[in-house]
Amino acid sequence: MPLACHYYSELEVAAMHRKEVTLIENGEVIYQGKVKTLTTQDGKEFLVTPEDEKIPLDNVDQVIT
């Protein structure tokens, strides 16, 4: 399931302002840190960390900024 539009917008703003975010999936924190950028690959959306790790966004339930 794609990430909700309002969460995607929050991530875009976090990337622009180099803010930290927390990504929650099934009640578990899957990432906490800064957002380098957002990208799409093969129709899937990813958060790219400052270390260039790609975190898939398709199962993220909540974004905390």
C-alpha positions as CSV (number, residue, x, y, z in Angstrom):
1,M,0.0,0.0,0.0
2,P,1.5,3.4,-0.9
3,L,2.4,5.9,1.8
4,A,-0.4,8.4,2.6
5,C,0.0,11.7,0.8
6,H,0.2,13.8,3.9
7,Y,3.1,11.6,5.3
8,Y,4.9,11.9,1.9
9,S,4.6,15.7,2.1
10,E,6.0,15.7,5.7
11,L,9.0,13.7,4.5
12,E,9.6,16.1,1.6
13,V,9.6,19.0,4.1
14,A,11.9,17.1,6.5
15,A,14.3,16.4,3.6
16,M,14.4,20.1,2.6
17,H,15.0,21.2,6.2
18,R,17.3,18.3,7.2
19,K,15.0,17.4,10.1
20,E,14.9,14.0,11.8
21,V,12.0,11.7,11.4
22,T,10.8,8.5,12.8
23,L,9.1,5.8,10.6
24,I,6.7,3.4,12.3
25,E,5.7,0.1,10.6
26,N,3.4,-2.3,12.4
27,G,4.0,-0.5,15.7
28,E,7.8,-0.8,15.4
29,V,10.3,1.9,14.7
30,I,12.0,1.0,11.4
31,Y,14.0,4.2,11.0
32,Q,14.9,7.2,13.1
33,G,17.2,9.9,11.6
34,K,17.5,12.5,8.9
35,V,16.1,12.3,5.4
36,K,18.5,12.9,2.5
37,T,15.9,12.6,-0.2
38,L,12.9,10.6,-1.4
39,T,13.0,8.5,-4.5
40,T,11.0,6.0,-6.6
41,Q,12.3,2.8,-8.1
42,D,10.2,0.3,-10.0
43,G,7.0,2.0,-8.9
44,K,8.0,1.9,-5.2
45,E,8.7,4.9,-2.9
46,F,11.8,5.0,-0.7
47,L,13.3,7.3,1.9
48,V,17.1,7.7,1.3
49,T,19.2,8.2,4.4
50,P,22.3,10.4,4.6
51,E,24.3,7.1,4.4
52,D,22.4,6.3,1.1
53,E,20.4,3.4,2.6
54,K,17.0,3.1,0.9
55,I,14.1,2.5,3.3
56,P,10.9,1.3,1.6
57,L,7.8,3.4,2.4
58,D,5.1,1.0,1.2
59,N,4.3,-0.4,4.7
60,V,5.0,2.6,6.9
61,D,2.0,3.3,9.1
62,Q,3.1,6.5,10.7
63,V,5.7,9.3,10.2
64,I,6.7,11.4,13.2
65,T,8.5,14.7,12.5
